[in-house]
Amino acid sequence: MIVKIVCLLLTVGSYWIFKKLYGKYKKIFVSPLLVTPVLLGAFLLGEDIPYRDYQKGTSVLTDLLQPAIVAFAVPLYRHFKIVRQYAVEILIGIGAGWLMAVFLSSAIATLFHFSKSLEHSIIPFTITTPIAMGVSEKIGGVPSVTAVFVILNAIIGSVMAPWLIKHLRIKNEIAHGILLGTHANGIGTSKAFELSARSGAISSVSMIIVAAISIFVTPWMVSHIIH
């Protein structure tokens, strides 16, 4: 019980501290999305704590993800007029981003001579974890491996996207939302809401559409295009 409490307090505490630091300094190396997982991983390894125990101790945080995702619908409703106005542009951006991710993962797998099982495990890496695991299993991947790649991608994407937006001087809020929602799923959408409510709403739409496309199109692509 003590270990579980310590894991929960360490997770919340480290995230809160580095979120404050990131808000003050705006530097990638103090981003809570980047630093907190590293600290937690080092702690679990150093104290020889099984991940299963950590997962049980922080299950309350996982449970909070469900209402948090539903809450994304509120700004989406408020900005629905914008979504409808730019529907074509949003769909083109999402489709292009999704295709790029699928073919990029396949190209990397081919370059490094990954097994088919591993290749199919990384193909759904841009979509939200539960759906990515389902798609992975359907196309012959390993769901647990897929989950690792999804989480890593979301963390890296959420850290790098604001940096790219700043240095490439991308000022369009719709582009911000498409970038984060298409490539960094739920974590990216949370980051999009930090940029603006409109970016968050577009990111929510992007995340949902990418998940829907992946469910229906990815298995077909793996069967007929990516062998």
N, C-alpha and C positions, 0 to 999 in steps of 0.2 A: 504493500500500500504506500509506504514512504517513497519508494522508487517512482511509482506512478505520479505521486504529487510533485516530486522534484522535477520529473520530466515535463509536467504541465506548466509549472512555474517557470522553468528554464525556457520553454518554448515561448510563452507569452512575454516573459521579461526581456529576453534577448530581442525579440521582434519589436517590442515597444521602445527599447533603448535605441536600437539602430534606426528605427523609423524617425525618432526625434533627431538623431544625428544627421540622417539623410535630409530631413526637412530643413535643417540649418545649413549644411554644407553642400548638398546636391552633388555629392561625389559617388561614383559607382562603387568604390571600395568600401563604403559604409552603407550600401543598400541592404535593407533587412532581408530582401528576397535572395540576396547572394550570400550574406554573412551568416544569417541564422541557420540555414541548412548545414553549412560547414561546421559551425560551432556544435550543433546538435550531433552531427556525425562523429566528430572528434570525441565528444563526451560519451556517446554510446560505446564507441570502440575502446576508449580509455578505461571506462568503468566496466567493460564487458557486460553491457546490458542488452539483452535480446531485443530486436526491433518489435517483437510481439508485445513485450511489456511496455515499451514506449507507446505503441499504438493504442493499447488499452488505457494508458494514462491520459492520452490526449484525444480520446474518442469524442469527448464533448465538443472539441473544436471541429472535428470532422462532421458531426451532426449539425453544427451551425452553418455549414456550407449550403445545406438544402434551402433554408429560408433566405439565405443571402443571394442565392441564384435566382429565386423567385422574385426577390426585391428588385432585380435588374429590370423587371417588366414595368416598374413605375416610371422611370425616366424614358423608357421606350414608348410608353403610352403618351407621355407629355410631348415627345418629339416625333410622333408618328407622322405628322405632316411633312417633316423634313425627309423622313425615310421614304415616304411615298413619292415625294418630289424628285428624289435622286435615286429611285429604285434601279434604273438601268445601270447607272454608273456604279452603284453599290454591287450589283450582281456581277458585273464585268470584273470589278476589282477582286471580289471574293473568288470568282471562278479562276482568274489568272493566278492568284496567290495559292489557291489549293492545288492547281495543276503543277505549278512550279515546285511545291513541297513534295508532291508524290514522285515526280520524275527526278528530283534532286536526291531523294532518299534512295531511289532505285539505282541512280548513277553512282552514289557513294558505295552502295552495297556491291555493285559490279566492280568498281575500282579496287576495293579491298578484299574481293573474293569472299564475301559473306555467304554463308549457307542460305538456301531458300527460306528456311524457317526464320532465320535472323532478319533477312531482307523484308519478309512479310511482317515481321514484328515492328519494324521501324517505319513502315509506310504510313500508318495512321498517326504519326507522332504529333500532328498539329491540332488534333481534336480533343475534346474534353475526355478525361480518363475513363469513365464508365463505358462510354460509347466506343472509344478507341480500343478498349480491351475486347469488346464484343466483335468489332470489325476484325481485329487481329485474329481472334479465334476462328472466325468465319473464313478467312483467307489462308489459314494454315500457319499463323504466327504463334508466338508464345505470349499470352496476355500479361503475365507478370513482367516480362521484358519490355513490352509495349508501355506499361505504366511508368517504368523508370524513364524511358525516353520522353514520354509526354511531360512528365514533371520537370525533367532537365530542360526541355525545350521551352516550357512555359516560364521557368525562372530566368533563363538566359534571354528569352525574347522580351520579357517584361523589363529587364535591366537595360538591354541594348536598344530597344525601340525608342525610348525617350531621347537617348543619346543620338540616334540617327535622325530623329525628328528635329532636334536642335541643330545639329551640324549640317544637315542637308536643307535646313530652313524650310521644312514642310509646315505650312501654316494652316492648311485646310483641315478642319476638325473631322470631316468625313473621312479623309485619308488616314488620319490618326486612328479612328475607330476601326476601319477596315484592316489596317496593319496589325493592330493589337489583337482584335477578335479573331482574325483568320489564322494567325500564326502562334498566338500565345494563350488561347482559350480563356478559361475563367480567371486565371491570375492576370492575364493581359487585359481582360475587361475591367478588373478592379483598378489596374493602373490607368486605363483609359478614363475612368471616372475621376481620377485625380487630375487629369488634364482638363476635362470639362464634362458637363452632363450630356452634351450633344455627342461628344466622342464616345462616351460610355454607352449611350443608346445605340449608336451605330455598331459599336463593338459587340454588343449583345446580339444584335441581328446577325452579324457576321459569324459569331460563334455558333449560333443555332443553324444557320444555313450550311456552314461547312460540315457540321455534324450530320445533317440530313443528306447532303450530297455524298458524304463518305459511306453512309449506311447502304445506299442504293447503287452508287456508281463504282466505288472502289473494288468490290468483288468482281464486277464485270471487267474492269481494267486489268486486274491481276490475271484473270482468265484469258483475255483476248489480246492484251497489249504488252503487259509486263509478265514475262514468263520466268 
